[in-house]
Amino acid sequence: MTIYIKNMVCNRCKMVVKSILEKIGLHPIKVELGEIELQEDDISTVKVHLKQELQSLGFDLLDNKKTKIIEKVKNRITDLVQDKNSVLKVRLSEYLSEELSQDYSSLSNLFSEVEGITIEKYYILQKIEKVKELLVYDELTLSEIAFQLNYSSVAYLSNQFKKVTGLTPSYFKKLRTIKRRPIEDL
C-alpha cells in the first residue's frame, strides 16, 4: 500500500517518518519525500494514531487526491532545488509533466487554486531559500551559487533575490541575522 505524507522536505524527514511508522508497527518498504510504500495492505486500525504521531512533528497524512498531487509537485521541486538543480536540462514545466505523468497546465491550475501562488513562484521561493542557505554557509561565491542553481547570470540571480527578499545578496550576507524560512512554510 502507498500512503502520502505532507511536509516531508529532506532526508531527515524521511528518517523521522520511517521511525514513526516502525514505532506504531508498520513496515515501510520504501520511503520517499511525501510517498511511502508499506508492506501492509490496510492501515485502518492504526490510521488515527499514525495521523496524530505525524501531526505532532509537523507532518500530515494526505487522503485527498488534489492534496496528494500538490504534495508531489512540491516534493519534486524541493528535490530539484536541493539536489538536482544543476542537472535540469529542460524547462520546469516539462520536468514536472514528465515526473508526474500529467499535463502541466492542469498541474499549474490545480497548484494555483490550492496554494494561492503559481508553481513558478513556488520554485523561485525555493531557489531563493537555497541561495540564502548557501550565502550563510559562506563557502561559495555568488558566481558559484548562480552556476549551481542554474541561473543564467549573477545579475539575474541578484535581481531575483532582491525582488523576493528586498535585499541584495551581499547585504543579506552581511546581515546574517535574518533567519531563513523553513521550506515547508513557503
Secondary structure, 3 states (H helix, E strand, C coil): CEEEEECCCCHHHHHHHHHHHHHCCCCEEEEECCEEEECCCCCCCCHHHHHHHHHHCCCEEECCHHHHHHHHHHHHHHHHHHHHHHHCCCCHHHHHHHHHCCCHHHHHHHHHHHHCCCHHHHHHHHHHHHHHHHHHHCCCCHHHHHHHCCCCCHHHHHHHHHHHHCCCHHHHHHHCCCCCCCHHHC
